Amino acid sequence: GVKKVLGVGRQLRGRRSDGNTFSLYLTLSEARIGKRVFFTGIMRDLSAEEEEHERMLSILKVTHYPIVQINEQGIIQLVNTACCKVFMYQESELVGQNVKILMPEEHANMHDSYLMNYLTTGVKKVLGVGRQLRGRRSDGSMFSIYLTLSEARIGKRVFYAGHMRDLSAEEQEQERMLSILSSAVDPIVQINQKGIIQMVNPACCRVFKYENDELLNHNVKILMPEKYAMNH
């Protein structure tokens, strides 16, 4: 008399008259008329969702950008060839593992709590919002990636896809440029859109008589006379 499946929806396979199988979502309910008991199965055909999912997977497999798909527990369901190449893993080494395997330890320790917070509250803090993070290769080396997360549903099942862009080349070029700027004999200062100093070279520090850490993260107006700073 234990009603293990009554009222609990689950995804199953159905079989048509021609022998083909398809995905469906089934919920069972019970009804009694006198001593007679009836069970009703309410189904939803998931064929369209499944076909669309398979179509998307075929696209993801061949795209040049690294992509990883996980379930609600953070377990990797799919990785494409680009992801394996960038992170230096075989596909069989990643599928079935927690996605934390691709993260530095400081991020990995927090990932489960991030995922649980979303599943509990439904607040989509990171979905659709790109951000720069660090990835961890199989040899333990770290590199910069730009990550955007999206969500997909098939029936009651939820999947998350991480679309990544390897920033290693950009990072190496930036380091090369910083090396050139640092050795330049002329003063150089780099600011962001808000006028906050991001980088100064030794020549700049020498000419303006500041230490490097006295300038970084300060408004560039610190290097200007007051009458110019007010209009900057």
Buried (B, 14 or more C-beta within 10 A) or exposed (E): EEEEEEEEBEBBEBEEEEEEEBBBBBBBEEEEEEEEEEEEEEEEEBEEBBEEBEEEBEEBEEEEBBBBBBEEEBEBBBBBBBBBEBBEBEEEBBBEBBBBBBBBEEBBEEBEEEBEEBEEEEEEEBEEEEEEBEBBEBEEEEBBBBBBBEEBEBBEBBBBBBBBBBBEEEEEEEEEEEEEBEEEEEBBBBBEEEEEBEBBBBBBBEEBEBEEEBBEEBBBBEBEEEEEBEEE
